Amino acid sequence: MFHRNSLMSFLLVSLASRHASAFSTTLRASSRAAYLTSQTTIASLPQILPSTRTKALFMSSITADLEELNRQIKEKGDQIRQLKEDGITKEDLQPHIAELLAFKAQLPESDQPNKPQKKKTEKPKPKKKQPQKKPEDMSLSELRQARLEKVTAMKNAGVEPYEYTFNPTRTAKGLAAEYDSRLEPGEEDEQADVALAGRIMTRRVFGKLAFFSVQDETGVFQVQLDKGRLGDDFKNLKAWTDGGDIIGVQGTVRRTDKGELTVYANEWKMLTKSALPLPDKFHGLTDISKRYRSRHLDLIVNPEVRDTFRKRATITSKLRRILDDMDFLEIETPVLHAQSGGAEAKPFETFHNSMGLDLTLRIATELHLKRLIVGGYNRVYELGRIFRNEGISTRHNPEFTSVELYQAYADYNDMMDLTEHLVCSIAEDEKVCGGLTIPYGEYEVSLERPWRRVTMHDVVKEEIPDFDFAALDPEDPESVVKARAAAAGAGVPGVGDLKTVGDILNSCFEELCEPKLIQPTFVIDYPVEVSPLAKPHRSKPGLVERFELFAVGREHANSFSELTDPVDQRVRFEAQAEKKAAGDEEACDVDEDFLQALEQGMPPTGGLGIGIDRLVMLLTNSPSIRDVIAFPLLRPDQ
């Protein structure tokens, strides 16, 4: 028996070695069960095996081997699945996978899973993805498109990118004051619950942590945002926010390890998604014209510009309060005039269609306010816009703001005192200058009272010491010749066309003296030729009781002892009309309505006009009038 079994084993081994291809072909032709019962295959075995018993032993051995191999494959597969669930690393799992593959390789091909043969089709080669541009490499239109895509993503996620309301409980300035000298570095006020809103100025994102610098009207505050507090919303924060967005945050207050006061956000909300980026952090708005044309951006990126306009608002409101407290009454007068007057300036012209009237925009509020004095008010003023069709410069804008006031039973001396009081009271306000010594450019200007008072004759004589305009007789034709020669000798241009001593004196002052008046100075007693609405000087023929206030080389205020004589006023108006008829576009016409009011009788009156824009320039150290007008008139951008 042992011999026969040994012989059978030998035969089986020889058979497997010599006819492996035959078995493989047979196994591929059918399943294991079909193979064991295949008559064709069994019929072919007698040629190889000596007996039916040999056939049975052979088939039994093959079946047992396959069953054992499948058992090992199953056990190894189960072991691998369990190892994966237990968290085994890929490196440690690799030997087990290799062992499983070795077991499977021993299977006949018929026992391996039948995989459907996929018809090979040529797939189009995928296009190479273009690397996403960095924001700094994008054009403005590309940046805008990318941001608008974020708006769409927010809407698709059910988030409103343009919120309706938010309730901030703190401001940047208020929060800083509240926590001044509170909280050590690294310490948090966990009981705090603050809400702030503002525009994102900078974003710093570090994986699961972010710091935003957010700016509101009062200043800048820092916000800390992290995944630990925000959860899944942190992913949206990173995906949806950009510099320039307006957000609201709510959270606690902490001081970072570096000592910076920070709002530690529990929640955040997009309030307004910005479609355009802010100007470059380092280059910003350096083009002056661009700053004026895009004032909204100028205000966003330049805190000192916001401070200038905040001071301007304080100046105008303080001025109104002072005048109101002194019983001045503010009354609005027309902007559209049928006839220009009250100053020497070229007006803007317009037309009223339904009334068929040629009209002008006002160049002054003077004549209407004086009619209110005639009507019985003792103290009136108006702070409003004036329009003059003149050139544009650092000192001039065709549309500007002035205050004109009139006080019955006062003269130009009273107006000088009032001017000092108004300007000094405004400058001393802590929200404006906080004192009477102020910087302006390279100068230090002292507003301490009293201010210098000097006649036009005397200040011109300081520049032309060997000639005295006051000694000339205005009625003598030779006086004009002498005045022209003196002015020309001092380098004053254009005096050859001037026909009166007063006009020549005024030109000498504007050319030689005005730029040098740095400290506040009242220049008084002007020639009558350049002052058609002022009362004649009570003791100096040819002059009027008028002053202009100068500082840092330019005019800031103008005042008269107002002319109340209707006959004299008509003569001066007619002289102006003659100049206008001769081609002087700045001369005024004869205003019959005003003359009729004046004939009714106006009490002695002191009048004062102050240019608000120039006053703001002085008190905010601004070199150009465009710096203090939010939206100055500019030439079209070419």
Buried (B, 14 or more C-beta within 10 A) or exposed (E): EEEEEEEBEEBBEEBEEEBEEEBEEBBEEBEBEEBBEBEEBBEBBEEBBEEEEBBEBBBEBBBEEBEEBBEBBEEBBEEBEEBEEEEBEEEEEEEBEEBBEEBBEEBBEBBEEEEEEEEEEEEEEEEEEEEEEEEEEBEEEEBBEBBEEBBEBBEEEEBEBEBEEBEBEBBBBBBBEBBEEEBEEEEBBEEBEBBBBBBBBBBEBEEEEBBBBBBBEBBBBBBBBBBEBBEEBBEBBBEBBBBBBBBBBBBBBBBBEEEEBBBBBEEBBBBBBBBEBBBEEEEBBEEEEBBBBBBEBBBBBBEEBBEBBBBBEBBBEBBBEBBEEBEBBBEEBEBEBEBBBBBBBBBBEEEEEEEEEEBBBBBBBBBBBBBBBBEEBBBBBBBBEBBBBBEBEEBEBBBBBBBBBBBBEBBBBBBBEBBBEBBBBBBBBEBBBEEBEBEBEEBEBEBEEEBEEBBBBBBBBEBBEEBEBBEBEBEEEEBBEBBBEBBBEBEBEEBEEBEBBBBBBBBBBEBBBBEEBBBBBBBBBBBBBBBBBBBBBEEEEBBBBBBBBBBBBBBBBBBBBBBBBBEBBBEBBEBBBEBBEEEBEBBBBBBEEBBEBBBEEBBEBBBBBBBBBBBBBBBBBBEBBBBBBBEBEEEEEE
